[in-house]
Amino acid sequence: MLKNFRREAKCLLERQVVVDTTNHSYEGRLRAVERDYITLCVMSDSHNYWDQIIIRIDEIVAISTI
């Protein structure tokens, strides 16, 4: 299942996505899909710059394009 998720997530690279995890939802550009995590580029709270966050794949409930 994890391998299929990574394969499908790689098709979404550089696209705007919404990632739902067990605790939060994030909206941003999918930058990388690694073995155990993804990297998502999100706008900072002050909207002045982009932050990169790392999300563990095992915490992801859903991922979809915007």
C-alpha positions as CSV (number, residue, x, y, z in Angstrom):
1,M,0.0,0.0,0.0
2,L,2.8,2.4,0.9
3,K,4.5,1.8,-2.4
4,N,1.3,2.5,-4.3
5,F,0.8,5.7,-2.4
6,R,4.3,6.9,-3.2
7,R,3.8,6.1,-6.9
8,E,0.5,7.9,-7.1
9,A,1.8,10.9,-5.1
10,K,4.7,11.3,-7.5
11,C,2.2,12.0,-10.2
12,L,1.2,15.1,-8.2
13,L,4.7,16.6,-7.9
14,E,4.8,20.4,-8.4
15,R,1.0,20.6,-8.2
16,Q,-1.2,22.4,-5.7
17,V,-2.6,19.8,-3.3
18,V,-4.5,19.4,0.0
19,V,-3.0,16.9,2.4
20,D,-5.1,15.7,5.3
21,T,-3.3,14.1,8.2
22,T,-4.5,12.6,11.4
23,N,-4.2,16.0,13.1
24,H,-4.1,18.8,10.5
25,S,-4.9,19.7,6.9
26,Y,-2.3,21.5,4.7
27,E,-2.6,23.2,1.4
28,G,0.5,23.8,-0.8
29,R,2.7,22.6,-3.6
30,L,4.0,19.0,-3.4
31,R,7.8,19.3,-3.7
32,A,9.1,15.8,-3.0
33,V,8.0,12.2,-2.3
34,E,10.5,10.2,-0.4
35,R,10.5,6.7,1.1
36,D,8.8,7.7,4.4
37,Y,7.7,11.3,4.0
38,I,6.6,14.0,1.6
39,T,7.8,17.6,1.4
40,L,5.1,20.3,1.0
41,C,5.8,23.9,0.2
42,V,3.2,26.1,2.1
43,M,2.6,29.8,2.5
44,S,3.7,31.2,5.9
45,D,1.1,32.6,8.2
46,S,2.2,36.1,7.5
47,H,2.1,35.4,3.7
48,N,5.6,36.8,3.3
49,Y,7.4,33.6,2.3
50,W,7.1,29.9,1.6
51,D,7.8,27.3,4.3
52,Q,8.7,23.7,3.5
53,I,7.2,21.2,5.8
54,I,7.8,17.5,6.0
55,I,4.9,15.1,6.6
56,R,5.3,11.5,7.4
57,I,3.5,9.3,4.9
58,D,2.0,7.1,7.7
59,E,0.2,10.1,9.1
60,I,-1.5,11.0,5.8
61,V,-5.2,10.2,5.5
62,A,-5.8,11.7,2.1
63,I,-4.2,13.8,-0.6
64,S,-6.0,15.6,-3.5
65,T,-5.4,18.3,-6.0
66,I,-6.9,21.7,-5.7
